Amino acid sequence: MRKLIYGMNLTLDGYVAAPGDDIGWGGPSDELFQWWLDQELAIGLLMYGRKLWETMSSYWPTGDQQPGATPAQIEFARNWRDTPKVVFSSTVDRVDWNTRLVTGDAVAEITRLKAEDGEPMRVGGAALAGAAMRAGLIDEYEIVTHPVLVGGGTPFFTALDSWVNLNLVETRTFPGGVVLTRYETRR
């Protein structure tokens, strides 16, 4: 069985995007970017909802060719292109870069993929991750909290139907007061 991880940058008041889908508040330090790269290198399958797919696919296919790209950004872009991806959307009609589109039941497909053998999977996008949370499919949460308040937007946690009990696995502080907390689901 594959491990399913949900992790994103979020604001101190719990949002992954400010109103208008603005994520400009979350620029990572070099150290935090390297941490995210290290996490991504261990992932065998990326799963995105439409909004996060559009954000990631608008930059990372050529992120290694951008002026001033750091070695970590170059490696991240190459890894992003090479890692298999699944996009869950009923409105996207075409995907590229080693990606498969699923228009049907996301929870059923995530459950099927999770039952396979293989490397860990990462789910990204608050709505898609919320569906996986409600279905009890997430094994680990990586919460990278930035010291900024935006007052609204897209929440990291969406409404749950029941409790999710977690065990703290790691805490770490990055430059700028950014704090990582990593939890495993207690089963």
ABEGO torsion letter per residue (X at the ends): XBBBBBBBBBBAAGBABBBGGBAAAABBBAAAAAAAAAAAAABABBBBBAAAAAAAAAAAAAAAABBGBBAAAAAAAAAAAABBBBBBBAABABBBGGBBBBABBAAAAAAAAAABBEBBBBBBEAAAAAAAAAAGABABBBBBBBBBBAGEEBBABBBBABBBBBBBABBBBBBGGBBBBBBBBBX
